[in-house]
Amino acid sequence: MQTKIISDALSKLKKSVEYCRYIEPALWKNEKFVFAAFKQIGSHALGFAHDSLRKDKKFMLKVAKIDWSAFQYADWSLKDSREFMLEVVKKTNPHVFEYASYYLQRNEKFILELLKEYDICILKYAADELKMDYYFMLNAVTQNLRALQFADDRLKKDSRFMLNAIKINWRALKYAADNLKKDSALVLEAAKQDENALQFADDSLKEDRKFMLDIVKINWLALVFAHDNLKKDMTFMLDASSLNWQAFAFAQDSLIKNKKFMHIINEIIKRQDIP
């Protein structure tokens, strides 16, 4: 008899999900029926499930493995359980953290623990107060540079914060606010680690003679990012080559073909005792 009742109810659901409202409450306590309804019409069915099922760890994990968004219907007690949320994140999808309790979404230690093992998307669902927390975000960056994409804009505009982030990983410059990408001190710090940091610098710096000469002192290879106006400027390229003779390799062809320029370059090479 029970099987027929379940079968009839599922048949009606198949015709219209609106029928959910008219199914007798007793069926929504029946795990077999609720699971079948879930598979048939999706997580919407769980919105009608009895509290006893929404509090059932085994059942909620079962449906979340099929569709992680189904966890939005879990009872608050499950969403607030550190141990169970860890299990759900591990066995389903990191995005399920969207449905964790606010207590867990603002729990620094718990989130940093998750970041060690799971996708950075975890941070997307962290409480806003953490995304603007100076020390929490630096700890997150230490674990995963991409954490910066979720940092509050106020931190991305904070030169002190971005400087410390860059010291952790030069690629942090990519996430800095546009005005900081014009900050010569900040970009120089990034370039000390890797010349490729200049790809994230503002174009105004790449055309700045003094700045680019300071960069050559650190790493002459960074000249690859210099503005073309500098690469064809004889005075600039000679000044750069005086700091490191190899810098002339980035001079434009018009200079390489210039006898006067190449003569001076040869003199520079001799002075630098290059064999």
C-alpha positions in Angstrom: 0.0 0.0 0.0 2.8 2.4 1.0 4.6 1.6 -2.3 1.5 2.5 -4.3 1.0 5.8 -2.4 4.7 6.7 -3.1 4.4 5.7 -6.7 1.2 7.8 -7.2 2.7 10.8 -5.6 5.8 10.6 -7.7 3.7 10.3 -10.9 1.8 13.5 -9.9 5.1 15.3 -9.2 6.4 14.3 -12.6 3.5 16.2 -14.1 3.9 19.2 -12.0 6.3 20.2 -9.1 3.5 22.3 -7.8 1.9 19.1 -6.5 4.6 19.2 -3.7 2.2 21.4 -1.8 -0.6 18.8 -1.8 1.3 15.7 -0.8 0.3 14.5 2.6 2.9 15.5 5.3 3.5 11.9 6.3 5.2 11.2 3.0 7.7 14.0 3.5 9.0 12.0 6.5 9.6 9.0 4.3 13.2 8.9 3.3 12.6 6.7 0.3 9.9 9.0 -1.1 11.9 12.2 -0.4 15.0 10.8 -2.0 13.0 9.7 -5.1 11.3 13.1 -5.3 14.7 14.8 -5.0 16.1 12.7 -7.9 13.0 13.4 -9.9 12.5 17.2 -9.5 15.8 18.3 -7.9 16.7 19.9 -4.6 13.4 21.9 -4.6 11.8 18.7 -3.1 13.9 19.0 0.0 12.2 22.3 0.9 9.2 20.2 1.8 11.1 17.4 3.6 10.4 16.8 7.3 12.9 18.3 9.8 13.9 14.8 10.8 15.4 14.2 7.4 17.0 17.7 7.2 18.8 16.9 10.5 19.9 13.5 9.3 23.6 13.7 8.5 23.7 10.5 6.4 20.7 11.5 4.3 21.9 15.1 3.7 25.3 14.0 2.8 23.8 11.5 0.4 21.8 14.1 -1.5 24.6 16.7 -1.4 26.9 14.2 -3.1 24.5 14.3 -6.0 23.8 18.0 -5.9 25.8 20.1 -3.5 23.2 22.9 -3.6 20.8 20.6 -1.9 22.7 21.3 1.3 20.9 24.7 1.5 17.9 22.7 2.9 20.0 21.1 5.7 19.0 21.9 9.2 20.9 24.7 10.9 22.5 22.2 13.3 24.3 20.5 10.4 25.4 23.8 8.8 26.8 24.9 12.1 28.8 21.7 12.8 32.5 22.2 12.2 33.2 18.5 11.8 30.2 17.8 9.6 30.8 20.8 7.3 34.4 19.6 6.9 33.1 16.2 5.8 30.6 17.7 3.4 33.2 20.0 1.8 35.6 17.1 1.4 33.0 14.7 0.0 30.9 17.0 -2.2 32.1 20.4 -3.6 33.9 23.3 -1.9 31.1 25.6 -3.0 28.9 23.9 -0.5 30.5 26.2 2.1 28.1 28.8 0.8 25.5 27.2 3.1 27.6 26.9 6.2 26.4 28.9 9.2 27.6 32.4 9.7 29.6 31.3 12.7 31.7 29.0 10.5 31.9 31.6 7.7 33.5 34.0 10.1 35.7 31.4 11.8 39.3 32.4 10.8 41.0 29.2 12.0 38.4 26.9 10.3 38.6 28.7 7.0 42.4 28.8 6.9 42.2 25.0 7.6 39.9 24.5 4.7 42.2 26.6 2.4 45.1 24.3 3.0 43.3 21.4 1.3 40.4 22.8 -0.8 39.7 25.2 -3.6 40.1 28.9 -3.0 36.4 29.4 -3.7 35.9 28.6 0.0 37.0 32.2 0.6 34.2 33.5 -1.6 31.7 32.5 1.1 33.7 33.8 4.0 32.2 36.6 6.0 32.8 40.1 4.7 34.5 41.1 7.9 37.2 38.5 7.2 37.7 39.7 3.6 38.6 43.1 5.0 40.8 41.8 7.9 44.4 42.7 7.3 46.1 39.8 9.1 43.6 37.1 8.1 43.9 38.0 4.4 47.7 38.0 4.6 47.5 34.5 6.2 45.2 33.4 3.3 47.6 34.8 0.7 50.5 32.8 2.3 48.5 29.7 1.6 47.1 30.7 -1.8 47.9 33.8 -3.7 44.5 33.8 -5.4 42.9 34.6 -2.1 43.5 38.2 -3.0 40.7 38.1 -5.6 38.3 38.0 -2.7 40.0 40.6 -0.6 38.0 43.7 0.2 38.7 46.6 -2.2 39.9 48.7 0.7 42.8 46.2 1.2 43.7 46.2 -2.4 44.0 50.0 -2.2 46.1 49.8 1.0 49.8 50.2 0.0 51.0 48.7 3.3 48.9 45.6 2.9 49.8 45.2 -0.8 53.5 45.6 0.0 53.3 42.8 2.5 51.3 40.7 0.1 54.0 41.3 -2.6 56.7 40.3 -0.2 54.9 36.9 0.1 54.4 36.6 -3.7 55.3 39.1 -6.3 52.3 38.1 -8.4 50.2 39.8 -5.7 50.7 43.0 -7.7 48.2 41.7 -10.2 45.4 42.2 -7.6 46.5 45.7 -6.5 44.2 48.7 -7.1 45.1 50.6 -10.3 46.6 53.5 -8.4 49.0 51.2 -6.6 50.2 49.8 -9.9 51.6 53.3 -10.5 53.5 53.2 -7.2 57.2 52.8 -8.1 58.2 51.5 -4.6 55.6 48.8 -4.7 56.4 47.7 -8.3 60.2 47.8 -7.5 59.6 45.5 -4.6 57.8 43.0 -6.8 60.5 43.3 -9.5 63.2 42.4 -7.0 61.6 38.9 -6.9 60.9 38.6 -10.6 61.2 40.9 -13.6 57.9 39.6 -14.9 56.2 41.7 -12.2 56.4 44.6 -14.6 53.6 43.1 -16.7 51.2 44.2 -14.0 52.7 47.7 -13.6 50.9 50.7 -15.0 52.1 51.8 -18.5 53.2 55.2 -17.1 56.0 53.5 -15.1 57.2 51.5 -18.1 57.8 54.9 -19.9 59.4 56.5 -16.8 63.1 56.8 -17.5 64.2 57.0 -13.8 62.0 54.2 -12.8 63.1 51.9 -15.6 66.8 52.6 -14.8 66.2 51.7 -11.2 64.7 48.5 -12.5 67.8 47.8 -14.6 69.9 48.0 -11.4 67.8 45.2 -10.0 67.2 43.1 -13.1 68.1 44.2 -16.6 65.8 41.6 -18.1 62.8 43.7 -17.0 63.6 46.0 -19.9 61.5 43.7 -22.0 58.5 45.5 -20.6 59.9 49.0 -21.2 57.9 51.3 -23.5 59.0 51.3 -27.1 59.8 55.0 -26.8 62.6 54.1 -24.3 63.9 51.2 -26.4 64.5 53.5 -29.3 66.0 56.3 -27.2 69.7 56.3 -27.5 70.4 58.2 -24.3 68.3 56.0 -22.2 69.5 52.7 -23.7 73.1 53.9 -23.2 72.4 54.8 -19.6 70.8 51.4 -19.1 73.7 49.6 -20.8 76.1 51.5 -18.5 74.4 49.8 -15.6 74.5 46.4 -17.3 75.9 46.1 -20.8 73.4 43.3 -21.6 70.6 45.8 -21.5 71.4 46.9 -25.1 69.9 43.7 -26.3 66.5 45.3 -25.9 67.3 48.3 -28.0 65.2 48.7 -31.1 66.7 47.8 -34.5 67.2 51.4 -35.4 69.7 51.7 -32.6 71.4 48.4 -33.2 72.1 49.6 -36.8 73.4 52.9 -35.5 77.2 52.8 -35.7 77.7 55.5 -33.1 75.4 53.7 -30.6 77.2 50.3 -31.2 80.6 52.0 -30.9 79.7 53.3 -27.4 78.2 50.0 -26.5 81.5 48.3 -27.3 83.3 50.8 -25.2 80.9 50.1 -22.3 81.5 46.4 -22.6 85.3 46.9 -22.5 85.0 49.1 -19.4 82.9 46.4 -17.7 85.7 43.9 -18.4 83.5 41.6 -20.4 85.6 38.9 -22.1 
